Structures are given as structure tokens and as C-alpha cells.
Amino acid sequence: MEDLTKQPDFGYLAELVTARRIVAPGASCLAESRPSLALIESGIVMRYSLLEDGRRQIEGLLYPGDLCGLCESVIGGRGSYYEAVTALEISLLDPADARLRNCSGEHPAEHLLWLLAREVVLLSQWIASVGQRNAPEGIAWFIHHVWQRAEEAGMILRSTAPFPFSQQVVADVLGLSLVHTNKTMRRLSEEGLFRISRGRVQVPSHAQLRQAAAL
């Protein structure tokens, strides 16, 4: 069995692609009528749950190399919603393809287990932020998370990370009101914790950001 502490090489997924799509910002990434699985080639996606009255809880961000619809394709049924935050390029996969679940081939099903385990680890921090971090800690944590994910995806440019998120998105991540989010983000920015401009964020001191986020 391969070492699952290291990220597997998912290059072979290119052989399983059934179609490619361009998705506009704000559009759904997956068809709701049937189980779907998509590999993000470029762009950023948010995953969220939706209540009947329209309120939403954002559960995570997905970056290039991540799979949309993984949990739903494994267990079936309606799970989370996936919405493009930026323009996307995605590759569609057939969740019923036996090669994705092959336990004896060169690319075993443990690769899907690795991705599912990573989702659980990332989700644990989201839960901690919603349930325990106060507003300044939560916002600092979100900025840190966005930077970390962008760095993993090779999206850091001139010491800035993509930040295409409205304050409403930040509020929906942390369960805060929009007014409280606006005031807190403005205060943290004035204190020099981060700078957001033209859809990108700069962090002068990552040590201070982690400390502010209670990390």
C-alpha cells in the first residue's frame, strides 16, 4: 500500500475525463439531476448547504486539483451545493467509472480515501471557526485559510493571493451578520493584519495572522 501521508499523483484522472466545461462565476458546477463529479482545472469554487428559507452555510473552498461532488458520488443523494466563485474550467468524470474505485490497480481507491480524509480535516477548522472563534479570530482564520489553499494551488502572485470573496461570503462562512463582518474586516485591515485590493489579499506578517486566528 502506498504512503497515504503524501498527496497522491492524480495525473491519471485525465484519462477518465468525459467532457470539459467553462463555468461562469455564480453558476452551479454540477448537474443537480444526477450524481456528478468534476475536477477543477482552474478557478475557485465554494461548497455550501442551503436552508429552505435561503440561508446558507458555506462549508469549504475548492481550488485547482480538487474534486467537486466527491462525497455525493460515493454515498449518493443530495449533499452540498457547488458554486463557481470565479470563472472555472472543469473536467467532468463519471462517478460510476469502475476505474475510480479500483482497489487492485496502479491507482487504488485509497486515493479517494485520501481526498475524503483531507476534506474532513479542512472541515474541522471550519466548524471550530463557526463554533468557537470570535469574529476577529474567525476572519483572520479565513484569510489564513485562503492564503494557504492558494499557495498549495500555486496561485500566489507578487506576494498576493486571490480573494474574490464578497463580505457576504465571509459572513456566510462564519455565521456573522454582514454589518459585523464589515466593521471587523475594516478594523483588522486598518491594524495592518491584511490588505485587500482588486480581488487579491496581501498579508504583511503570517505569524501575526496566525496568532490573530488562534492557530
N, C-alpha and C positions, 0 to 999 in steps of 0.2 A: 504494500500500500504506500502511496506517495505521501510526502510530508505535507500535511494539511495546515501547518502553521504558516506556510508561504502561499501567496496568491497563485493559483494555478494559471497555466497558459491557456487562455480561451480563444486562441487564434483559429482553432479548428471549427469554431462556430460559423465561420464564413462559408464553410461547405454546406451548412444546414439552412442557409437563408433562402426563403421562398419569395420574398419581394422586398423592395426598398421604398421608403416614403419620405417626403418632406412634410413636416407638421408645422403649422403656423403657431405663433405664441397665443396662448389661451385655449387652444384646441385640445381635445382628448387624444391621447396617444394610442389607445387601444379600442377595438370594437367592443361594444357592450353586449352584443347579441351572442357571443360565443367566447370560450377561453382563448386568450391571445397571449403571445409572448413576443417582446421586442427588445432588441439590443440597441442601446443608444450609441450612435456613432459620433454625434456632435450635438452640443446644446445641453440644457438643464431642464429637468422635469421635477415637479413636486407631486408627492403621493399624499392623499388625504381621505378622510372619512367624512361623510355628509349626513347631517340630521334631516329629518323631514321638513323642518321649518327653514332649511337653507344654511344653517350654521355649519361650519366645517372645522375639523381639527386636522391641521397639517401634520403628517406623520414622518416625513422624511424627504430628502432631496436625492435625486439620482443624476449621475454625471456620466460622461462617455465611458463605456465599458460595463455599465450596469445594465441589468435586465428589468424591464417593466413587466409586471404580471407574473412574477415567479411564484409567489405563494399561491395565487389563484390557479395557476396552471398545474400546481402539484396537488392541491386538495379540492379544486373545483369550486364552483359557486361564485357569487359576487363578493368581492372583498373591497379593496381600496380603489379609488379613482386616481388616474394618472393624467396630469395636465402639463402641457408644454409651457415653461416659463419664458424660454427664448425660442427662436426658430430651431427646429430639430431636424436631424437626419437620423432615421432609424432603419434597422433591418428587421424584418418580420421573420419569426421562426414558428414552426408547427409544434405546439406543446405535446402533441401525440406522437411525434417522431421518436421511434424506439431508440435511436442513437443518443438522444438526450438522457436516457435512463439506463443505458448500457452499463452494467456493473463489471463486465469482464473484458472490455475492450481497452484500447490505448487511453481513452479519455473516460474514466469511470464516472458513475453518478455521484461520487463523492465531491465532484466539482460543484454540483448544485447544492449539496450539503454545505460546502464552504460558503457559498453565496448566501444561503439562508441563515447560517450562523452569524455572518457579518451583519445581516440586516437586524438580527436580534441584538447584537452588541451596540449598533448605532441607535436602535430604538430605545435602549435602556437609558441613554443620555437624554433623549427627547422626553422620556417620562420623568426623569429627575428634574429637568428644567421646568416642565409644566407644573409638577407637584411640589417641588422644594425650593428652587431658585427664585429669589425675588426678581423684580423687573430689571434692575441694573445687571444682576448676575446672569439672568436669562438672555438678555440682549448681547452681553459680552460673550456668552457661550455660543450664541447663534453666529456672531461674527467669526469667532474662532473656528466653528464647525465649517462654515462656508469657505474660509481660507484653507483649512485642512483638506477638504474634499477637492477644491480647485487645484491645490498643489499636487495631490495624488493623480489628478487627471491631466497634469501638465498644462494648466490654464493660467498660471501666474505670468503676468506680462509687466515689465518695468515696475516690479515691486508692488503690483496691484492684482487683486483677484476680481473676477466678475461678480457684480452684486446687482442683478436685475430684479431685485425684490422690492415691492412697494412696502410702505409701512403697514398696510393692511395685512400683507403676508406675514410680516414679523409678528404682528398682533395675533394672527391665527395660529402661528407656531406655538406661542407662549400662553395663549388664553388670556390676553390682556385687552383692554379697551384701546381703541385707536388713539384717543386723546392721551392716555397714559404712555402709550408707546412713543408717540410723537415727542412728548416732553422729555422722556427718559433718553431717547436717542439723541436729541438735541443737546442735552446736558452732558452726556458721555462724549459726544463729539467735541463740544467746547472744552472739555477737560483733556482733550488730546488722545483719547483712547483709540480712536479710529477716525478716518476721513472718508466720506462717501461723495463721489463726484462722477457724473456722466456714466452711471451704471457700473462703477468699479469702486472697490474699497481698498484703502491703504491702512496698514497697521504699523505705527511707529515703533512699538515695543510689544513683541509677542509675549514676553514674560509678564508685563503688566496686564495684558489682555487675559492671560490665563489666570492670573491672580484675581482679577475682577470677576472672572467667570466661576470662581471657586473650583478650579481644576487643579 
